[in-house]
């Protein structure tokens, strides 16, 4: 979907048609961004849907100063961060208190992932700090440009490049610890 076509529809007042095209083009992308932030499939689906509803409500006020994708990702990111803050406040019971109805002894341990012949990049990503994960997911998995990624994260372009450099080095270090490591799998990406 060409962003120019959606902008033309918006300029013509065709908000419903523009929104339908936005949903087609960005539904999965907003899900992947939400998944990267929440690490929970069900929550990510809900938040991706909520963010698209917010896009629909805000569509008449879209002024075109930012690219449409940056605008949509910013709405999605803000929706996710708001929900994560709410979830943190809702945690009323401590899992460590002995009087708690639910404690860590009664919870089932998560199952270990099945061994695979290749590296588990998702598992390596999950071991990284949240900010580093967001940088890598936006730049590599969502294939955002340097400028878009910096705008979505609210950091200067130089800071983003430093974060990417450090993140690639950390992934390379983690990959080197994997059995059967043969070569550097995380080559720097060409500038976009």
Secondary structure as GFF3:
##gff-version 3
##sequence-region A 1 192
A	DSSP	alpha_helix	3	11	.	.	.	ID=ss1
A	DSSP	alpha_helix	15	38	.	.	.	ID=ss2
A	DSSP	alpha_helix	41	58	.	.	.	ID=ss3
A	DSSP	three_ten_helix	59	61	.	.	.	ID=ss4
A	DSSP	alpha_helix	68	90	.	.	.	ID=ss5
A	DSSP	alpha_helix	121	127	.	.	.	ID=ss6
A	DSSP	alpha_helix	130	136	.	.	.	ID=ss7
A	DSSP	pi_helix	137	141	.	.	.	ID=ss8
A	DSSP	alpha_helix	146	153	.	.	.	ID=ss9
A	DSSP	alpha_helix	157	176	.	.	.	ID=ss10
###
